[in-house]
Structures are given as C-alpha cells and as structure tokens.
Amino acid sequence: MEKIKIGKNYAYLEPYLHQYRYQEKIPAILLCPGGAYLYTSRREAAPVAYQFLAKGYHVFVLHYSTISNKRM
C-alpha cells in the first residue's frame, strides 16, 4: 500500500490493511514507534503492525519527525 504523506516535511502514515468487504467493520489501530525522540524505531513499526494485522486490525504506522530528521 502507498504511504500517505502528512504535511510538508517528514511525517507519513504507512497503512497495513485487510481486504475491505462492504458493510464490514474492521477495528483499526495507530502505531507510533518510539525511539526516545531521536528517531522512529523500525523494530517497533512493521513487526508490531503485522502482529495486529494477524489479529484482524487495520494498522496505520505513523512515521513522524524527530530531532535527527531535522538535523539531516
């Protein structure tokens, strides 16, 4: 699935979605991977997203700007 850019700089959503069926409600969760405000942890993004996806959730991973992004 395509990444969804947020704003002008570094933030974007990375969706992990189930096949949608009309009239079917599927719960969703927003993951914000941590990294002590220095970076966004990859090990807390996709691996965790796949665990929730396997349990029946749509998952959106928020990749956001941090101190390191602003320095680059």
C-alpha positions as a printed NumPy array, in Angstrom:
array([[  0.   ,   0.   ,   0.   ],
       [  1.119,   3.525,  -0.711],
       [  2.484,   5.752,   2.052],
       [  0.337,   8.762,   2.947],
       [  2.34 ,  11.97 ,   3.363],
       [  1.368,  14.308,   6.203],
       [  2.41 ,  17.941,   5.981],
       [  5.44 ,  19.259,   4.125],
       [  8.345,  17.628,   5.933],
       [  8.954,  14.191,   7.392],
       [  5.712,  12.697,   8.655],
       [  3.757,   9.994,   6.825],
       [  1.372,   7.13 ,   7.519],
       [  2.173,   3.632,   6.387],
       [ -1.072,   1.597,   6.146],
       [ -1.388,  -2.153,   6.62 ],
       [ -4.916,  -3.031,   5.52 ],
       [ -7.119,  -6.078,   5.206],
       [ -9.227,  -6.639,   2.12 ],
       [-12.264,  -4.448,   2.689],
       [-15.709,  -6.001,   2.461],
       [-18.707,  -3.716,   2.107],
       [-20.57 ,  -3.13 ,   5.372],
       [-17.915,  -4.939,   7.409],
       [-16.479,  -3.024,  10.342],
       [-12.814,  -3.716,  10.988],
       [-11.072,  -2.175,  14.011],
       [ -8.033,  -0.012,  13.389],
       [ -5.019,   0.973,  15.436],
       [ -2.471,   3.762,  15.082],
       [  1.113,   2.774,  15.951],
       [  3.631,   5.46 ,  16.883],
       [  7.003,   3.698,  17.047],
       [  9.305,   5.182,  19.661],
       [ 12.968,   5.988,  19.824],
       [ 13.448,   8.442,  22.695],
       [ 12.571,  11.403,  20.425],
       [ 15.785,  10.775,  18.464],
       [ 14.394,   8.514,  15.723],
       [ 11.455,   6.246,  14.94 ],
       [ 12.276,   2.628,  15.66 ],
       [ 11.87 ,   0.244,  12.706],
       [ 11.627,  -2.745,  15.037],
       [  8.567,  -1.139,  16.64 ],
       [  6.911,  -0.443,  13.278],
       [  6.384,  -3.245,  10.731],
       [  6.853,  -6.252,  13.085],
       [  4.288,  -4.854,  15.525],
       [  1.963,  -3.84 ,  12.662],
       [  1.975,  -7.419,  11.328],
       [  1.067,  -8.776,  14.767],
       [ -2.018,  -6.545,  14.927],
       [ -2.849,  -7.264,  11.283],
       [ -2.845, -11.   ,  12.101],
       [ -5.359, -10.32 ,  14.899],
       [ -7.799,  -8.659,  12.487],
       [ -6.935,  -4.957,  12.761],
       [ -6.242,  -2.388,  10.082],
       [ -2.952,  -0.794,  11.138],
       [ -1.538,   2.652,  10.441],
       [  2.078,   3.304,  11.414],
       [  2.881,   6.969,  11.97 ],
       [  6.42 ,   7.884,  10.959],
       [  6.988,  11.315,  12.431],
       [  9.722,  13.913,  12.542],
       [ 12.317,  13.779,  15.286],
       [ 15.453,  15.649,  16.293],
       [ 17.549,  13.509,  13.909],
       [ 15.23 ,  14.211,  10.944],
       [ 15.522,  17.944,  11.465],
       [ 19.317,  17.804,  11.538],
       [ 19.55 ,  15.95 ,   8.208]])
